[in-house]
Amino acid sequence: MPVFAPSISPPRTIPAFSKPSTSTFASTSSTESAVPISMPPAVSPLAPEEPSTLRGPPSLVSKITLDVDGVSAALASALATSFIAHVLFLKSQVPFPVMQLYRLPGGKSNPRALKLRTELLASFDTLSSHLGTTFTALSTAFALCGRPRAPAEGANTNGTGNGHARPTRRAYLAILVGPSIGSARSKVVFAVDGLAARVWGERDDDDDVSESDGDDDGPDDDDDEASEEEGGSGLSDTDSSAGSDDNDGAETDDDASPPPPSRSPSPSPRPSLSPSPCTSPPLVPRAPTPREPTLSHSEETLHTLRAATRQLAHALATADQSLSAELAPTQTHILLRAPRRFTHPAWIPRQTVTSALDGALHAFQEASSSAADTEDEHGQARAKAAKQKHKVEGVWVACRRPSVEFADADAEGSDVPAAEEDEMIWWSWDGKIVGFAEW
């Protein structure tokens, strides 16, 4: 008996007038090829996408925008400290993140590795403490530079809300990894667009307004207390007048003939439950008005610092091109761009390296502007940034509102004569950070 194999093709249509024959099944294989089958077009997984040809090279500068009107000195120092710690690890200057180096036990390390780690952590602690006062001194120096340009369109010209503008400046911190400043193998720039320019020790206008409001509330409280005292004195006057009437009545009774003495013992006088005429009823204190729970200034500042630090770490982790590089352990130099009037005992002016670092800063500014600009269909903006001579990486930190630009002393096209104290130069930190690989 023949065995028939199942067929996956659709059943054949047999005309009604034709009779089935034994050759029908034999011709099935020959007619299956005539059935049209539509297949989806083949897509190669290695085929490049069309938009990728228009994107161009990835940007070397990451940009983050903080949800603040201006970057305070404390916030700028916290972000700079965190960024330097990230750079040390990404540039292979430390085997672990800096925060984890504090937790490593020192018992299993060899003496040389333990010494290098201790020196690096001590230098990093010193740098962290110096950066806190560095940005405060830099903010003061910026506030004393008095040549503002016209604010940009949409800039915050009324930052304090009472007619007084609080200008902001751009601060640049350079991190050079290499044996010396001139022979750096890697250049990383940390830019703060919106550092609040404020003279250290001056009072804010908002504080004056709040204190004046508090002074205005003072007379109202005094009036309330005075009215309460008057009410209490009125009660005491009424009681005293009632007491004087009782005394007058007693004197009148004494003038009349006294009754004959009684032989029965007089009962002891009962204590009077009425209030004494000399004492006033106690004042009931007002119930405190319930207020909504609000964060204190220190708690709010700490919350802002943590949120900004997490945002910086996320920007570095999701950057178009990572800052990581396999560099041999060497020295790390920290430099700051500040006016000549800037004063801080931990920073030394470096006039000889200003021209070289200004070129690197110019390349960083063009890379950051090209990353923010809208690209055309051929990606010419990023292609232009990729052709720069200096490869400068970094992070651009901006605030919620645009900053007010000030003309530097060496700015081209400035009509106002520049003061020597306002000239922008580079300053180097006098500390020493040396990387290590053993642990």
Sine and cosine of phi, psi and omega as CSV:
sin_phi,cos_phi,sin_psi,cos_psi,sin_omega,cos_omega
0.00,0.00,0.76,-0.65,-0.06,-1.00
-0.95,0.32,0.53,-0.85,0.02,-1.00
-0.96,-0.28,0.79,-0.61,-0.03,-1.00
-0.98,-0.22,0.76,-0.65,0.06,-1.00
-1.00,0.08,0.62,-0.78,0.01,-1.00
-0.93,0.38,0.55,-0.84,-0.01,-1.00
-0.92,-0.40,0.66,-0.75,-0.01,-1.00
-1.00,-0.01,-0.10,1.00,0.01,-1.00
-0.98,0.20,0.42,-0.91,0.01,-1.00
-0.89,0.45,0.43,-0.90,-0.02,-1.00
-0.90,0.43,0.56,-0.83,0.00,-1.00
-0.98,0.22,0.51,-0.86,0.06,-1.00
-1.00,-0.07,0.88,-0.48,-0.04,-1.00
-0.97,-0.24,0.83,-0.56,0.02,-1.00
-0.88,0.47,0.46,-0.89,-0.05,-1.00
-0.95,0.32,-0.50,0.87,-0.07,-1.00
-0.99,0.16,-0.26,0.97,-0.02,-1.00
-1.00,-0.03,0.55,-0.84,0.02,-1.00
-0.99,-0.13,0.67,-0.74,0.04,-1.00
-0.92,0.39,0.62,-0.78,-0.01,-1.00
-0.82,-0.57,0.19,-0.98,0.00,-1.00
-0.95,0.31,-0.27,0.96,-0.01,-1.00
-1.00,0.05,0.03,1.00,-0.02,-1.00
-0.92,0.40,-0.73,0.69,-0.03,-1.00
-0.94,0.33,-0.44,0.90,0.03,-1.00
-0.95,0.30,-0.47,0.88,-0.01,-1.00
-1.00,-0.05,0.10,0.99,-0.03,-1.00
-0.91,0.41,-0.68,0.74,-0.03,-1.00
-0.91,0.42,-0.49,0.87,0.00,-1.00
-0.98,0.20,-0.40,0.92,-0.02,-1.00
-1.00,-0.09,-0.20,0.98,-0.01,-1.00
-0.92,0.39,-0.49,0.87,-0.01,-1.00
-0.94,0.34,-0.27,0.96,-0.01,-1.00
-0.99,0.12,-0.20,0.98,-0.01,-1.00
-0.98,0.20,0.86,-0.51,-0.02,-1.00
-0.96,0.27,0.70,-0.71,0.03,-1.00
-0.82,-0.57,0.82,-0.57,0.00,-1.00
-1.00,-0.07,0.78,-0.63,0.00,-1.00
-0.88,-0.47,0.59,-0.81,0.05,-1.00
-0.91,0.41,0.47,-0.88,-0.01,-1.00
-0.91,0.41,0.64,-0.77,-0.01,-1.00
-0.95,0.31,0.71,-0.70,0.01,-1.00
-0.89,-0.45,0.85,-0.53,0.00,-1.00
-0.99,0.16,0.80,-0.61,0.00,-1.00
-0.93,0.36,-0.28,0.96,-0.01,-1.00
-1.00,-0.08,0.02,1.00,-0.02,-1.00
-0.95,0.30,0.77,-0.64,-0.01,-1.00
-0.95,0.33,0.58,-0.81,0.05,-1.00
-0.97,0.25,0.51,-0.86,-0.06,-1.00
-0.92,0.38,-0.66,0.75,0.00,-1.00
-0.91,0.42,-0.41,0.91,-0.05,-1.00
-0.91,0.40,-0.43,0.90,0.02,-1.00
-0.96,0.26,-0.24,0.97,-0.03,-1.00
-0.98,-0.19,-0.17,0.99,-0.07,-1.00
-0.97,0.24,-0.55,0.83,-0.04,-1.00
0.98,0.18,-0.12,-0.99,-0.03,-1.00
-0.94,0.35,0.46,-0.89,0.01,-1.00
-0.93,0.37,0.44,-0.90,-0.02,-1.00
-0.98,0.22,0.58,-0.81,0.02,-1.00
-1.00,0.01,-0.10,1.00,-0.07,-1.00
-0.88,-0.48,0.82,-0.58,0.09,-1.00
-1.00,-0.09,0.60,-0.80,-0.06,-1.00
-0.81,-0.58,0.74,-0.67,0.08,-1.00
-0.78,-0.63,0.51,-0.86,0.00,-1.00
-0.85,-0.53,0.87,-0.50,0.00,-1.00
-1.00,0.05,0.50,-0.87,-0.02,-1.00
-1.00,0.04,0.85,0.52,0.04,-1.00
-0.65,-0.76,0.43,-0.90,0.04,-1.00
-0.96,0.29,-0.55,0.84,0.01,-1.00
-0.46,-0.89,0.51,-0.86,-0.02,-1.00
-1.00,0.03,0.88,-0.48,0.02,-1.00
-0.97,0.22,0.22,-0.98,0.01,-1.00
-0.91,0.42,-0.60,0.80,0.02,-1.00
-0.91,0.41,-0.66,0.75,0.01,-1.00
-0.93,0.38,-0.65,0.76,0.02,-1.00
-0.91,0.42,-0.66,0.75,0.01,-1.00
-0.92,0.39,-0.62,0.79,0.03,-1.00
-0.91,0.41,-0.67,0.74,0.03,-1.00
-0.92,0.39,-0.64,0.77,0.02,-1.00
-0.90,0.43,-0.66,0.75,0.03,-1.00
-0.89,0.45,-0.70,0.72,0.03,-1.00
-0.90,0.43,-0.62,0.78,-0.01,-1.00
-0.92,0.39,-0.65,0.76,0.04,-1.00
-0.89,0.45,-0.64,0.77,0.05,-1.00
-0.89,0.46,-0.64,0.77,0.04,-1.00
-0.91,0.42,-0.66,0.75,-0.03,-1.00
-0.91,0.42,-0.65,0.76,0.02,-1.00
-0.87,0.50,-0.62,0.78,0.01,-1.00
-0.98,0.20,-0.64,0.76,-0.03,-1.00
-0.94,0.35,-0.47,0.88,0.04,-1.00
-1.00,-0.03,0.26,0.96,0.10,-0.99
0.88,0.48,0.54,0.84,0.06,-1.00
-1.00,0.03,-0.29,0.96,0.07,-1.00
-0.70,-0.71,0.56,-0.83,-0.03,-1.00
-0.96,0.29,-0.38,0.92,0.00,-1.00
-0.73,-0.69,0.29,-0.96,0.13,-0.99
-0.83,0.56,0.50,-0.87,-0.12,-0.99
-0.87,0.49,-0.62,0.78,-0.02,-1.00
-0.91,0.41,-0.48,0.88,0.03,-1.00
-0.98,0.17,-0.35,0.94,0.03,-1.00
-0.91,0.42,-0.49,0.87,0.02,-1.00
-0.93,0.38,-0.42,0.91,-0.09,-1.00
-1.00,-0.08,-0.11,0.99,-0.02,-1.00
-0.95,0.32,0.74,-0.68,0.06,-1.00
-0.95,0.33,0.60,-0.80,-0.04,-1.00
-1.00,-0.10,0.04,1.00,-0.05,-1.00
-0.96,0.29,-0.57,0.82,-0.07,-1.00
-1.00,-0.05,-0.05,1.00,-0.02,-1.00
-1.00,0.07,0.50,-0.86,0.07,-1.00
-0.97,0.25,0.36,-0.93,-0.10,-1.00
-0.85,0.52,-0.61,0.79,-0.04,-1.00
-0.93,0.38,-0.71,0.70,0.02,-1.00
-0.91,0.42,-0.62,0.79,0.03,-1.00
-0.91,0.42,-0.62,0.79,0.03,-1.00
-0.92,0.40,-0.70,0.72,0.01,-1.00
-0.90,0.44,-0.64,0.77,0.01,-1.00
-0.92,0.38,-0.65,0.76,0.02,-1.00
-0.90,0.44,-0.67,0.74,0.01,-1.00
-0.91,0.41,-0.65,0.76,0.00,-1.00
-0.92,0.40,-0.68,0.74,0.01,-1.00
-0.92,0.40,-0.59,0.81,0.06,-1.00
-0.91,0.41,-0.66,0.75,0.04,-1.00
-0.91,0.41,-0.62,0.79,0.01,-1.00
-0.93,0.38,-0.61,0.79,0.07,-1.00
-0.90,0.44,-0.66,0.75,0.04,-1.00
-0.90,0.44,-0.67,0.74,0.03,-1.00
-0.90,0.44,-0.64,0.77,0.01,-1.00
-0.89,0.46,-0.67,0.74,0.03,-1.00
-0.94,0.35,-0.56,0.83,0.01,-1.00
-0.95,0.31,-0.57,0.82,-0.01,-1.00
-0.92,0.40,-0.48,0.88,0.03,-1.00
-0.88,0.48,-0.66,0.75,0.04,-1.00
-1.00,0.04,-0.33,0.95,-0.01,-1.00
-0.91,0.42,-0.74,0.67,-0.02,-1.00
-0.94,0.33,-0.44,0.90,0.12,-0.99
-0.92,0.38,-0.70,0.71,0.06,-1.00
-0.92,0.40,-0.58,0.81,0.03,-1.00
-0.93,0.38,-0.63,0.77,0.07,-1.00
-0.89,0.45,-0.63,0.78,0.06,-1.00
-0.91,0.41,-0.67,0.74,0.02,-1.00
-0.90,0.44,-0.64,0.77,0.05,-1.00
-0.91,0.41,-0.61,0.79,0.00,-1.00
-0.93,0.38,-0.48,0.88,0.01,-1.00
-0.99,0.13,-0.23,0.97,0.09,-1.00
-0.98,0.17,0.94,-0.35,-0.18,-0.98
-0.95,-0.32,0.82,0.57,0.08,-1.00
-0.75,-0.67,0.93,0.37,-0.03,-1.00
-0.97,0.23,0.59,-0.81,0.17,-0.99
-0.99,0.12,0.03,-1.00,0.09,-1.00
-0.93,0.38,0.69,-0.72,-0.02,-1.00
-0.91,0.41,0.49,-0.87,0.02,-1.00
-0.93,0.37,0.32,-0.95,-0.02,-1.00
-0.91,0.42,0.80,-0.60,-0.04,-1.00
1.00,0.07,0.10,0.99,-0.02,-1.00
-0.97,0.26,0.35,-0.94,-0.02,-1.00
-0.99,0.10,1.00,-0.03,0.01,-1.00
-1.00,-0.01,-0.07,1.00,0.02,-1.00
-0.72,-0.69,0.89,0.46,-0.16,-0.99
-0.93,0.37,-0.56,0.83,-0.05,-1.00
-1.00,0.03,-0.16,0.99,0.08,-1.00
1.00,0.07,0.07,1.00,-0.02,-1.00
-0.76,-0.65,0.46,0.89,0.10,-1.00
1.00,-0.05,-0.05,1.00,-0.01,-1.00
-0.94,-0.34,0.83,-0.56,-0.02,-1.00
-1.00,0.08,0.62,-0.79,0.10,-1.00
-0.93,-0.37,0.98,-0.18,-0.09,-1.00
-0.94,0.34,0.34,-0.94,0.06,-1.00
-0.79,-0.61,0.41,-0.91,-0.03,-1.00
-0.79,-0.62,0.15,-0.99,0.08,-1.00
-0.98,-0.21,0.79,-0.61,0.00,-1.00
-0.92,-0.40,0.64,-0.76,-0.03,-1.00
-0.80,-0.59,0.76,-0.65,0.06,-1.00
-0.83,-0.56,0.84,-0.54,-0.04,-1.00
-0.97,-0.25,0.68,-0.74,0.04,-1.00
-0.87,-0.49,0.93,-0.36,-0.05,-1.00
-0.94,-0.34,0.83,-0.56,0.01,-1.00
-0.96,-0.27,0.92,-0.39,-0.03,-1.00
0.18,-0.98,0.13,-0.99,-0.01,-1.00
-0.88,0.48,-0.58,0.82,-0.01,-1.00
-0.58,-0.81,0.09,-1.00,-0.01,-1.00
-0.93,0.37,-0.62,0.78,-0.03,-1.00
-0.97,0.26,-0.41,0.91,-0.03,-1.00
-0.91,-0.42,0.74,0.68,-0.02,-1.00
-0.96,0.26,0.69,-0.72,0.03,-1.00
-1.00,0.09,-0.40,0.92,0.00,-1.00
-0.59,-0.81,0.69,-0.73,0.01,-1.00
-0.84,-0.55,0.86,-0.52,-0.01,-1.00
-0.80,-0.60,0.72,-0.69,-0.05,-1.00
-0.89,-0.46,0.70,-0.71,0.10,-1.00
-0.92,-0.38,0.92,-0.39,-0.07,-1.00
-0.93,-0.36,0.69,-0.72,0.07,-1.00
-0.88,-0.47,0.95,-0.30,0.00,-1.00
-0.99,-0.12,1.00,-0.07,0.00,-1.00
0.77,-0.64,0.48,0.88,0.06,-1.00
-0.94,0.34,0.82,-0.57,-0.04,-1.00
-0.92,0.40,0.81,-0.58,0.03,-1.00
-1.00,0.01,0.93,-0.36,-0.09,-1.00
-0.53,-0.85,0.74,-0.67,0.04,-1.00
-0.96,0.28,0.80,-0.60,-0.05,-1.00
-0.90,0.43,0.75,-0.66,0.01,-1.00
0.99,-0.15,-0.25,0.97,0.03,-1.00
-0.98,0.21,0.48,-0.88,0.02,-1.00
-1.00,0.07,0.58,-0.81,0.07,-1.00
-0.97,0.23,0.49,-0.87,0.06,-1.00
-0.92,0.40,-0.50,0.86,0.02,-1.00
-0.91,0.42,-0.58,0.81,0.02,-1.00
-0.92,0.40,-0.62,0.78,0.03,-1.00
-0.89,0.45,-0.66,0.75,-0.02,-1.00
-0.91,0.41,-0.67,0.74,-0.01,-1.00
-0.91,0.41,-0.62,0.79,0.02,-1.00
-0.93,0.36,-0.61,0.79,0.05,-1.00
-0.91,0.42,-0.59,0.81,0.08,-1.00
-0.90,0.43,-0.63,0.78,0.04,-1.00
-0.91,0.41,-0.58,0.81,0.05,-1.00
-0.93,0.38,-0.57,0.82,0.02,-1.00
-0.92,0.39,-0.52,0.86,0.01,-1.00
-0.96,0.26,-0.30,0.95,-0.05,-1.00
-0.90,0.44,-0.76,0.65,0.00,-1.00
-0.86,0.51,-0.57,0.82,0.01,-1.00
-0.89,0.46,-0.67,0.74,0.03,-1.00
-0.91,0.42,-0.61,0.79,0.03,-1.00
-0.90,0.43,-0.64,0.77,0.01,-1.00
-0.89,0.45,-0.65,0.76,0.01,-1.00
-0.90,0.44,-0.68,0.73,0.01,-1.00
-0.91,0.41,-0.62,0.78,0.01,-1.00
-0.90,0.43,-0.67,0.75,0.01,-1.00
-0.90,0.43,-0.61,0.79,0.03,-1.00
-0.91,0.41,-0.64,0.76,0.02,-1.00
-0.91,0.42,-0.63,0.78,0.03,-1.00
-0.90,0.44,-0.63,0.77,0.04,-1.00
-0.89,0.46,-0.68,0.74,0.01,-1.00
-0.91,0.41,-0.63,0.78,0.01,-1.00
-0.92,0.38,-0.55,0.83,0.03,-1.00
-0.90,0.43,-0.65,0.76,0.03,-1.00
-0.90,0.44,-0.65,0.76,-0.01,-1.00
-0.92,0.39,-0.59,0.81,0.04,-1.00
-0.91,0.42,-0.65,0.76,0.01,-1.00
-0.90,0.44,-0.68,0.73,0.01,-1.00
-0.91,0.42,-0.64,0.77,-0.01,-1.00
-0.92,0.40,-0.61,0.79,0.03,-1.00
-0.92,0.40,-0.62,0.79,0.05,-1.00
-0.91,0.42,-0.63,0.78,0.02,-1.00
-0.91,0.41,-0.60,0.80,0.03,-1.00
-0.92,0.40,-0.59,0.81,0.05,-1.00
-0.90,0.43,-0.65,0.76,0.03,-1.00
-0.90,0.44,-0.64,0.77,0.01,-1.00
-0.91,0.41,-0.63,0.78,0.02,-1.00
-0.90,0.44,-0.64,0.77,0.02,-1.00
-0.90,0.43,-0.59,0.80,0.01,-1.00
-0.92,0.40,-0.64,0.76,0.02,-1.00
-0.90,0.43,-0.58,0.81,0.01,-1.00
-0.91,0.41,-0.63,0.77,0.03,-1.00
-0.92,0.38,-0.56,0.83,0.02,-1.00
-0.92,0.39,-0.55,0.84,0.01,-1.00
-0.92,0.39,-0.49,0.87,0.02,-1.00
-0.94,0.33,0.22,-0.98,-0.02,-1.00
-0.92,0.39,0.73,-0.68,-0.03,-1.00
-0.95,0.30,0.55,-0.83,0.02,-1.00
-0.95,0.30,0.33,-0.94,0.01,-1.00
-0.90,0.43,0.60,-0.80,-0.01,-1.00
-0.90,0.44,0.65,-0.76,-0.01,-1.00
-1.00,-0.03,0.61,-0.79,0.00,-1.00
-0.98,0.18,-0.35,0.94,0.00,-1.00
-0.98,0.18,0.57,-0.82,0.00,-1.00
-0.92,0.40,0.67,-0.74,0.00,-1.00
-0.96,0.27,0.67,-0.75,0.02,-1.00
-0.93,0.37,0.47,-0.88,0.00,-1.00
-0.94,0.35,0.64,-0.77,-0.02,-1.00
-0.92,0.40,0.69,-0.72,0.03,-1.00
-0.98,0.19,0.56,-0.83,0.04,-1.00
-0.92,0.40,0.72,-0.69,-0.02,-1.00
-0.97,0.23,0.70,-0.71,0.02,-1.00
-1.00,-0.01,-0.14,0.99,0.00,-1.00
-0.97,0.23,0.52,-0.85,-0.01,-1.00
-0.91,0.42,0.48,-0.87,0.01,-1.00
-0.93,0.36,0.60,-0.80,-0.02,-1.00
-0.92,0.40,-0.30,0.95,-0.04,-1.00
-1.00,0.02,-0.25,0.97,-0.04,-1.00
-0.95,-0.32,0.62,-0.78,0.03,-1.00
-0.99,-0.17,0.45,-0.89,0.01,-1.00
-0.90,0.44,0.57,-0.82,-0.04,-1.00
-0.92,0.40,0.58,-0.82,0.01,-1.00
-0.99,0.14,0.72,-0.70,0.01,-1.00
-1.00,0.09,0.84,-0.54,0.00,-1.00
-0.93,0.36,0.49,-0.87,0.02,-1.00
-0.95,0.32,0.58,-0.81,0.05,-1.00
-0.96,0.29,0.72,-0.69,-0.01,-1.00
-0.91,0.42,0.62,-0.78,0.02,-1.00
-0.97,0.26,0.81,-0.59,0.00,-1.00
-0.92,0.39,0.71,-0.71,0.00,-1.00
-0.88,-0.48,0.45,-0.89,0.03,-1.00
-0.95,0.31,0.63,-0.78,0.00,-1.00
-0.92,0.39,0.83,-0.55,-0.01,-1.00
-0.84,-0.54,0.46,-0.89,0.03,-1.00
-0.98,0.22,0.61,-0.79,0.09,-1.00
-0.95,0.30,0.15,-0.99,-0.03,-1.00
-0.90,0.43,-0.64,0.76,0.00,-1.00
-0.93,0.38,-0.64,0.76,0.03,-1.00
-0.92,0.40,-0.65,0.76,0.03,-1.00
-0.91,0.41,-0.65,0.76,0.04,-1.00
-0.90,0.44,-0.67,0.74,0.02,-1.00
-0.90,0.43,-0.63,0.78,0.04,-1.00
-0.90,0.43,-0.64,0.76,0.02,-1.00
-0.91,0.41,-0.65,0.76,0.01,-1.00
-0.90,0.44,-0.68,0.73,-0.01,-1.00
-0.91,0.40,-0.67,0.74,0.00,-1.00
-0.90,0.43,-0.66,0.76,0.00,-1.00
-0.93,0.37,-0.61,0.79,0.03,-1.00
-0.91,0.42,-0.65,0.76,0.06,-1.00
-0.91,0.41,-0.61,0.79,0.03,-1.00
-0.91,0.41,-0.61,0.79,0.05,-1.00
-0.91,0.41,-0.70,0.72,0.02,-1.00
-0.89,0.45,-0.62,0.79,0.03,-1.00
-0.92,0.39,-0.62,0.79,0.02,-1.00
-0.91,0.41,-0.62,0.78,0.03,-1.00
-0.94,0.34,-0.55,0.83,-0.02,-1.00
-0.96,0.27,-0.50,0.86,-0.05,-1.00
-0.95,-0.31,0.40,0.91,-0.02,-1.00
-0.94,0.34,0.41,-0.91,0.04,-1.00
-0.87,0.49,-0.65,0.76,0.03,-1.00
-0.73,-0.69,0.84,-0.54,-0.08,-1.00
-0.93,0.37,0.45,-0.89,0.05,-1.00
-0.99,0.13,-0.05,1.00,-0.08,-1.00
-0.93,0.38,0.62,-0.79,0.03,-1.00
-0.39,-0.92,0.60,-0.80,0.01,-1.00
-1.00,0.05,1.00,-0.03,0.02,-1.00
-0.92,-0.39,0.57,-0.82,0.05,-1.00
-0.93,0.37,0.54,-0.84,0.02,-1.00
-0.85,0.53,0.79,-0.62,-0.03,-1.00
-0.48,-0.88,-0.27,-0.96,-0.01,-1.00
-1.00,0.06,0.43,-0.90,0.07,-1.00
-0.83,-0.55,0.83,-0.55,-0.05,-1.00
-0.96,-0.29,0.70,-0.72,0.00,-1.00
-0.93,-0.37,0.82,-0.57,0.00,-1.00
-0.79,-0.62,0.47,-0.88,-0.06,-1.00
-0.75,-0.66,0.68,-0.73,0.07,-1.00
-0.99,-0.11,0.88,-0.47,-0.09,-1.00
-0.50,-0.87,0.36,-0.93,0.05,-1.00
-0.94,0.34,0.24,-0.97,-0.03,-1.00
-0.91,0.42,-0.46,0.89,-0.01,-1.00
-0.96,0.30,-0.12,0.99,0.03,-1.00
-0.90,0.44,0.73,-0.68,-0.01,-1.00
-0.75,-0.66,0.81,-0.59,0.08,-1.00
-0.32,-0.95,0.73,-0.68,-0.07,-1.00
-0.93,0.37,-0.30,0.95,-0.06,-1.00
-1.00,-0.08,0.04,1.00,-0.05,-1.00
-0.84,-0.54,0.68,-0.74,-0.06,-1.00
-0.90,-0.44,0.76,-0.65,0.02,-1.00
-0.92,0.38,0.66,-0.75,0.00,-1.00
-0.83,-0.56,0.99,0.16,-0.03,-1.00
-0.94,0.34,-0.46,0.89,-0.09,-1.00
-0.95,0.30,-0.42,0.91,-0.04,-1.00
-0.98,-0.21,0.16,0.99,-0.07,-1.00
-0.91,0.41,-0.68,0.74,-0.05,-1.00
-0.91,0.42,-0.67,0.75,0.00,-1.00
-0.92,0.39,-0.66,0.75,-0.01,-1.00
-0.96,0.29,-0.49,0.87,0.08,-1.00
-0.91,0.42,-0.58,0.82,0.07,-1.00
-0.90,0.43,-0.66,0.75,0.06,-1.00
-0.91,0.41,-0.60,0.80,0.04,-1.00
-0.92,0.39,-0.62,0.79,0.04,-1.00
-0.89,0.45,-0.65,0.76,0.06,-1.00
-0.91,0.42,-0.61,0.79,0.04,-1.00
-0.91,0.41,-0.66,0.75,0.01,-1.00
-0.91,0.42,-0.64,0.77,0.03,-1.00
-0.93,0.37,-0.61,0.79,0.03,-1.00
-0.91,0.41,-0.63,0.78,0.01,-1.00
-0.95,0.32,-0.60,0.80,0.03,-1.00
-0.94,0.34,-0.61,0.79,0.03,-1.00
-0.94,0.35,-0.51,0.86,0.05,-1.00
-0.95,0.31,-0.46,0.89,-0.02,-1.00
-1.00,0.01,-0.43,0.90,-0.02,-1.00
-0.95,0.32,0.34,-0.94,0.06,-1.00
-0.98,0.18,0.76,-0.65,-0.04,-1.00
-0.99,0.14,0.50,-0.86,0.11,-0.99
-1.00,0.07,-0.07,-1.00,-0.10,-0.99
-0.94,0.33,-0.27,0.96,0.01,-1.00
-0.97,-0.25,0.02,1.00,0.03,-1.00
0.90,0.43,0.61,0.79,-0.08,-1.00
-0.96,0.29,-0.43,0.90,-0.04,-1.00
-0.91,0.41,-0.75,0.66,-0.01,-1.00
-0.96,0.27,-0.51,0.86,0.04,-1.00
-0.90,0.43,-0.59,0.81,0.04,-1.00
-0.92,0.38,-0.64,0.77,0.02,-1.00
-0.92,0.38,-0.50,0.86,-0.01,-1.00
-0.96,0.29,-0.34,0.94,-0.03,-1.00
-1.00,0.03,0.09,1.00,-0.02,-1.00
-0.91,0.41,0.51,-0.86,-0.03,-1.00
-0.93,0.36,-0.66,0.75,-0.05,-1.00
-1.00,-0.09,0.77,-0.63,0.09,-1.00
-1.00,-0.06,0.98,-0.21,-0.06,-1.00
-0.88,-0.47,0.81,-0.59,0.04,-1.00
-0.97,-0.25,0.17,-0.99,0.06,-1.00
0.31,-0.95,-0.17,-0.99,-0.02,-1.00
-0.73,-0.69,0.68,-0.74,0.03,-1.00
-0.93,-0.37,0.91,-0.42,-0.02,-1.00
-0.97,-0.25,0.87,-0.49,-0.02,-1.00
-0.88,-0.47,0.33,-0.95,0.04,-1.00
-0.97,-0.24,-0.08,-1.00,-0.12,-0.99
-0.95,0.31,-0.55,0.83,-0.04,-1.00
-0.90,-0.44,0.49,-0.87,0.00,-1.00
-0.91,0.41,0.52,-0.86,-0.03,-1.00
-1.00,0.04,0.31,-0.95,0.06,-1.00
-1.00,0.00,0.84,-0.54,-0.06,-1.00
-0.99,0.17,0.59,-0.80,0.11,-0.99
-0.87,-0.49,0.60,-0.80,0.03,-1.00
-0.98,0.19,0.81,-0.58,0.07,-1.00
-0.96,0.28,0.26,-0.97,-0.02,-1.00
-0.92,0.39,-0.51,0.86,-0.02,-1.00
-0.98,-0.19,0.28,0.96,-0.02,-1.00
-0.96,0.29,0.62,-0.79,0.01,-1.00
-0.99,0.13,0.64,-0.77,0.04,-1.00
0.99,0.13,0.24,0.97,0.00,-1.00
-0.99,0.12,0.82,-0.58,-0.02,-1.00
-0.99,0.14,-0.42,0.91,-0.04,-1.00
-0.99,0.12,0.74,-0.67,0.03,-1.00
-0.89,0.46,0.72,-0.70,-0.09,-1.00
-1.00,0.09,0.67,-0.74,0.10,-0.99
-1.00,0.07,0.51,-0.86,-0.04,-1.00
-0.91,0.41,-0.53,0.85,0.00,-1.00
-0.93,0.36,-0.37,0.93,-0.04,-1.00
-1.00,-0.02,-0.01,1.00,0.00,-1.00
-0.93,0.38,0.72,-0.69,-0.03,-1.00
-1.00,0.05,0.83,-0.56,0.03,-1.00
-0.74,-0.67,0.09,-1.00,-0.01,-1.00
-0.97,-0.22,0.65,-0.76,0.02,-1.00
-0.86,-0.52,0.63,-0.78,0.00,-1.00
-0.93,-0.37,0.59,-0.81,0.05,-1.00
-0.96,0.27,0.69,-0.72,-0.11,-0.99
-0.99,0.15,0.03,1.00,0.04,-1.00
-0.99,0.13,-0.04,-1.00,-0.06,-1.00
-0.64,-0.76,0.83,-0.56,0.05,-1.00
-0.87,-0.49,0.89,-0.46,-0.02,-1.00
-0.88,-0.48,0.81,-0.59,-0.01,-1.00
-0.98,0.21,0.22,-0.98,0.02,-1.00
-0.47,-0.88,0.37,-0.93,-0.02,-1.00
-0.89,-0.45,-0.44,0.90,-0.01,-1.00
-0.99,0.15,0.50,-0.86,0.05,-1.00
-0.52,-0.86,0.00,0.00,0.00,0.00
